[in-house]
Amino acid sequence: MMKFRDVRPEERPAEKARRLGIASLSDRELLSLLLRSGCRGQDVTALSTMVLEMEPRREGLLGLLHNSMQDYMRLRGVGEAKALQLVAIGELSKRIWRREAAKNLTTAFSDPGLCARYYMEALRHLEQEELHAAFLDTKLRFISDQLLSRGSVDASVVSVRELMIAALRARAVRMILVHNHPSGDPRPSADDQRVTAEVQAAAKLIGIPLEDHIVIGDNAYYSFKEWGLL
């Protein structure tokens, strides 16, 4: 494999981007430009290649949206600082995508399919469950998102009290629960149903109704509202 120092100066990512524009860079070159330096025993080109080839089922840059610091630190020579830099790139990409998706919403989250599409790419490839709350205004338009738990959606893990405090702080009028199933099958479990019932009861008491609970699978979703469970 060609090392960074062997690349002709005019073909290095920064110079190539200056001459031909940033869109001319390959995924590896773009990642090399962002990382700027390699790690112990790996120059930046080799590191970028390793990162892009970490997980075959997540093609190239897609892995940056889902890999954790621990995932990166399993790579030879990658320490905490470089792993943190990589997850920061992924998180920045997620935030840009979500901000753009929210800006381009043409209808309210009264449509479960629209809500599912908003969360689909961020959640469907995760290897652990994440439970989010989407806070909505009077017209069911998106206000903000709150990560409630990571690891499992279980009534003993989710703090309903903290969720209600967050909803009040966001000045939400309604809310939607959204979580993923790493198996790819969006059908709700018994724990999913228990959490939904607990949140629904608490939300009703404080006057911020639970509009829906959407479970994200692999390019599929399950809406409690659509199935008549809310």
N, C-alpha and C positions, 0 to 999 in steps of 0.2 A: 504493500500500500504506500502511495506517495505521501511523504510527510510534509507538513506545512512549510518547513524551511526549504524544501525542494521545489515548491511552487514558484513559478516566475513572478516577480513583483507585480507585473501588470495583470496577472490572473488571480491574485489574492483577493478575497471577498471585498475588502474595503475599496481597493483600487478598481476592481471590476464594477462595483456598484456606482462609483463616481463616473466611470466611462460610459456604462451601458444602462444605468438605472437599477434601482433595488430589485425590480421584478426579474432581472436577468439572472439572479442568484438561484442556485439549486437549494433544496431544503438543507442539505449539509452545509453549504456555504453560508446560508442565512443564519443557521444556528451557530456556526463558527464565528460569524461577525458579532453576534450577541454575546457569546461566551468570552470572546477575546483571548482567552488563554486556556491551556489544557490543565492537566492535573498530574499527579505523581506518576511518571512513567508513560504518560500519554500526551501527545501534542493536541492542539485544539481540533485538528481535522480528525484524528483518530477518536477523540472523545465524542465528537459530534456524530460520527458513524456509529459508535457503540450505542449512543442514546437512541438514535433513529432505528436501530435494529434490535432493541431490547425485547420487544414483544411482537411477534409476527402478526398476530391478529389485530394489532393496532398499527395501521400503516403509517410509517414515518412520523410526522409531526403530531399525529393524533394522540400518541402516547404522552405528550407533554401536558395534555388536559387531564390525565388520569393517574400518572405515576406519582408516588409519594417520595419523601426524602429517603425513607428506608429502601425503597426500590432502587434509587440511584446509588445509594451507598453500598449496594451489593456489587456494583461495577468495580473492576480492578482500578485502584488508584483514586477513586472518587471519595472525598471526605465531606464533612458536614457543610463547609462553606460552598463548595461547588454544587452539592445537592440542593442547598437552599437557593442558589441562583437559578437552578433548573426549575424547581417548583414555583419560583416567583415568576418565571416566564410563562408557565402554564396558567397560573392564577391570573396574571394580567390578561392573557388571551381570553379566559373565561369571562372576566369582567367586561372586556370590550364587547365580546359577543352578546352577553346578556343586556348590556346597555343599549346596543344597537337593536336587539330584538324587541326590547321594551319600547324604544322610540318608534319603531315601525309597526307597533300593534295598531290594527285598524278596527278591531272590535274588542269588546270587553272580555274578561275571563269567565263570562257566563257560558262560553263555549268550552267544554272540557278538552276538546281536541286541540284548541289553540293553546291552552295552558300546558297540555302534555307536550306539544311541539316546542314550547319555550324552554322546557326543562330537559327534553329528550337527549340532546347531544351531550349535555353536561353530566347526566346521570346514568345513561344506559350502559356504559362500559365500566363503571366502577366495580371493584371486587368486594366492596363492603357496602352495607346499606347506609344511606343518608336520609334523614327526615327533615324536610324544609316546610316552612309556613310562608305562603304568599299573602301579604296583607293588601286589601283592596279598599277603594273608596266607595262612595254612594252609588256610582255607576259601574261598579265591579271592575274598575280599571286598576292596574297594578301600581302599588305604592312602593313596596320594598319586599325583600326576602330575608328570612331568618333561618339559619341552620340550627335545628333543635337537637339532633343527636347523630352520632356516627358509630356504626358498628352493628346495631340491631334496632329494630323498631319494636320496643317492648314497653308495656305500661309502667314497668319498674324503672326504666331509664329516662323516659320522656317526662320532663317537669312541666306539668300542665300550668302550674302557678307562674313559672317563668315565661311560658308562652303567652299567658294572658297579660302579663306586665308588658311584654314586648309589643303586643297588639295595641294596648292602650297608648304606649309611647309613640307608636307609628300613626296614631289617630285613625286606625283602621275602622271600617264600618262592617266589613265581612272578611273572612279568611278562607284559605284553601290549604289543606295539607297535601304535600307531595313527597313521595319517597320511591326508591328504586328497589328492584329485586335483581341481585347479581345473577341469578339463575336464568334470567331472561323471560321467565313466566310471570306476567303481571297479576295473576289471580291472587286476591288477598288471603293472608293467613289468619288464624284465630287471633294472634297478637295484633295484627293490623286492625281487625274488627274491634278488639277491646280498646285500643288506643283511640280509634275513631269515636267510640261511644263516650269515653271519658272526656275527650276534647269537646265533643258536641254538647254534653251536659254543662261543662264549665263555660263554654262560649255563650250558651243561651242565657246563663245567669248574669253575665256582665253585659249582655246586649250586643255582642259582636258575633253573629251566627257563623257557624261552620258551613260554608257553601258547598264544599266537595272535598273528597280525599281521592287523590289520583295516584295510582301505582304505576311506575314506569318499568317496562320490560325492554326487551331488545326489539326496537322499532314497533312496539305495541304498548298499549296502556289499558288500565282498568279504572273506570270512574264510578265511585260509589253512587254519585248522583244519577248517572245514566242507568245504573242497574237498580235504581229505586231504593237504595239503602240509606239515603239521606234526603 
